[in-house]
Amino acid sequence: MDLQIRSFATGDAAGNVALSDKVFDRAYNEPLVHQIVTAYFAAGRRGTKASKSRAAVRGGGVKPFRQKGLGRARAGTIRSPIWRGGGVTFAASPRNYTQKVNRKMYRHALCSILSELVRTERLIVVDTCDIAEPKTKALVSVLSKFAVKDVLLIADDVTENLYLAARNLYWVGLVDVATVDPAMLLAFEKIVISKAALTQIEDQLK
């Protein structure tokens, strides 16, 4: 499979790149992609929410008053959930939300997403993702040649100029190959990736 390469500076055609059918020509496996994205977001949860149950609250070791004769409801501790200062009835405790994902499943999901991006013409390959000066206006001018307004830039090396130019644009995401994840690939309308970054991703998924 061949995909056209475009010049990042001018937007014109700059040759073709051969893609592996094993990575970029797979059927879209929506259940697997959903499972991988769900697991990705679950792994990002901190799971540190905690509150004290009646067993964890300090005090309450002595029965507050005798069982009978006072006309009051019986009570065994002042740390009961129905008392002020008592414990929480169903207290939250720290937990781990991570889900097990096999490496083969993760790679298959990425290949499925990349294949769908190619089929729907959402993947734009460019010769490089660098600009001459750290100016937001310059980057906007470059991206206007690709007619994109919601784009993820994947560079093989995020230079300082590119980072400074992209950080104020809310509709532009910028990552390198090491930090690409499935949720990010699905979140943006278009993906602009450098040829070198595409080769690195292809080598990792083969």
C-alpha positions in Angstrom: 0.0 0.0 0.0 1.3 3.4 -1.0 0.4 6.7 0.7 1.1 10.2 -0.6 3.7 12.4 1.2 3.0 16.1 1.3 5.4 18.9 2.0 4.9 20.4 5.5 5.9 23.8 4.3 3.9 24.1 1.2 1.3 21.3 1.3 2.2 20.0 -2.1 2.8 16.4 -3.0 6.4 15.2 -2.2 6.4 11.6 -3.3 4.9 8.4 -1.8 5.7 6.1 1.1 5.1 2.3 1.1 3.1 1.1 4.0 2.9 -2.4 5.4 -0.5 -4.1 4.8 0.0 -5.9 8.1 -0.2 -2.6 10.0 -2.3 -0.3 7.7 -4.7 -2.7 6.0 -6.6 -4.3 8.7 -10.4 -4.5 9.4 -11.7 -2.1 12.0 -12.3 -4.1 15.2 -14.6 -1.8 17.1 -15.1 -4.0 20.2 -11.4 -4.4 20.6 -10.7 -0.7 20.1 -13.4 0.2 22.7 -11.9 -2.3 25.2 -8.4 -0.8 24.7 -9.6 2.8 25.0 -11.6 2.0 28.1 -8.6 0.3 29.7 -6.5 3.3 28.8 -8.8 5.8 30.6 -9.2 3.4 33.5 -5.5 3.2 34.0 -5.4 7.0 34.3 -7.7 7.0 37.3 -6.0 7.6 40.6 -8.3 5.6 42.8 -7.3 7.4 46.0 -10.8 8.3 47.2 -11.2 7.2 50.8 -13.5 7.8 53.8 -13.6 6.3 57.2 -16.1 3.6 58.2 -17.3 3.2 61.8 -14.4 0.8 62.4 -11.8 3.4 61.3 -13.2 6.5 63.2 -11.3 7.2 66.4 -13.2 6.7 69.7 -16.5 5.1 70.4 -15.2 2.2 72.5 -17.6 2.7 75.4 -21.4 2.3 75.2 -22.7 6.0 75.5 -25.6 5.1 77.9 -27.3 2.2 79.3 -29.5 -0.1 77.2 -32.8 0.5 79.0 -34.6 2.9 81.1 -33.9 6.2 79.4 -36.5 6.2 76.7 -33.9 6.6 74.0 -33.0 4.4 71.1 -30.4 1.9 72.1 -26.8 2.7 71.0 -23.6 0.9 71.3 -21.1 3.5 70.1 -21.0 7.2 69.4 -19.3 6.4 66.1 -22.4 4.9 64.5 -23.1 6.3 61.0 -26.3 7.9 62.2 -24.5 9.9 64.8 -22.7 13.2 64.2 -19.0 12.5 63.9 -19.6 8.9 63.1 -18.3 6.8 60.3 -19.6 6.6 56.8 -22.0 3.8 56.1 -20.5 2.5 52.9 -17.0 4.0 53.1 -15.0 4.4 50.0 -11.5 2.8 50.0 -8.5 3.2 47.7 -8.7 0.9 44.7 -6.9 0.1 41.5 -8.9 0.6 38.3 -6.3 -0.8 35.9 -7.5 -3.5 33.4 -5.3 -6.2 32.0 -4.4 -5.7 28.4 -2.3 -8.1 26.4 0.5 -6.6 24.3 -0.9 -8.4 21.2 -4.4 -6.9 21.8 -2.9 -3.4 22.2 -0.9 -3.6 19.0 -3.9 -5.1 17.1 -6.1 -2.2 18.3 -3.5 0.4 17.1 -3.2 -1.3 13.7 -7.0 -1.3 13.5 -7.2 2.4 14.3 -4.4 3.3 11.9 -6.0 1.3 9.1 -9.3 3.1 9.6 -7.5 6.5 9.5 -6.0 5.6 6.2 -9.3 4.3 4.8 -11.2 7.5 5.8 -8.3 9.8 4.6 -7.8 11.2 8.0 -4.0 10.4 8.0 -1.8 13.0 6.4 1.9 12.1 5.9 4.4 14.9 5.7 8.1 15.1 5.0 8.8 16.7 8.4 7.0 18.4 11.2 9.4 21.2 12.0 9.1 25.0 11.4 11.8 27.6 11.1 10.7 29.9 14.0 8.7 29.5 17.2 5.7 31.5 16.0 2.1 30.4 16.4 1.1 32.4 13.3 3.7 30.5 11.3 2.2 27.1 12.3 -1.3 28.3 11.7 -0.3 29.4 8.2 1.3 25.9 7.5 -1.7 24.0 8.8 -4.1 26.1 6.7 -2.6 24.5 3.6 -4.0 21.1 4.8 -7.5 22.5 5.6 -7.5 21.2 9.1 -9.1 22.7 12.2 -8.8 19.8 14.7 -5.4 18.1 14.2 -2.9 15.9 16.0 0.7 16.4 15.0 2.9 13.4 15.5 6.6 14.2 15.1 9.6 11.9 15.3 11.3 14.7 17.3 9.3 17.5 19.0 11.6 20.5 18.5 11.4 23.6 20.7 10.2 25.7 17.8 7.3 23.4 17.1 6.4 23.0 20.8 6.3 26.8 21.4 4.3 27.4 18.2 1.7 24.8 19.0 1.1 25.2 22.7 -1.3 28.1 22.4 -3.5 26.4 19.8 -6.4 24.6 21.6 -7.3 22.7 18.3 -3.8 21.4 17.8 -2.3 18.4 19.7 1.4 17.7 19.6 3.1 14.4 20.6 6.1 12.3 19.7 6.0 8.6 18.8 6.6 7.4 22.4 3.5 9.2 23.7 1.0 8.2 21.0 -2.0 6.4 22.5 -5.3 4.9 21.0 -7.6 7.5 22.6 -5.5 10.4 21.1 -5.7 8.9 17.6 -9.5 8.8 17.8 -10.0 12.2 19.4 -8.8 14.4 16.6 -10.4 14.8 13.2 -7.1 14.7 11.3 -3.7 13.2 12.1 -0.6 14.9 10.5 2.5 12.6 11.0 6.0 12.9 9.7 7.4 10.2 7.5 10.1 9.3 10.1 7.5 9.0 12.9 5.3 6.8 10.6 8.2 4.5 10.0 9.0 4.2 13.7 5.3 3.4 14.5 5.3 0.8 11.7 8.5 -0.9 13.0 7.0 -1.1 16.5 3.8 -2.7 15.3 5.1 -5.2 12.8 
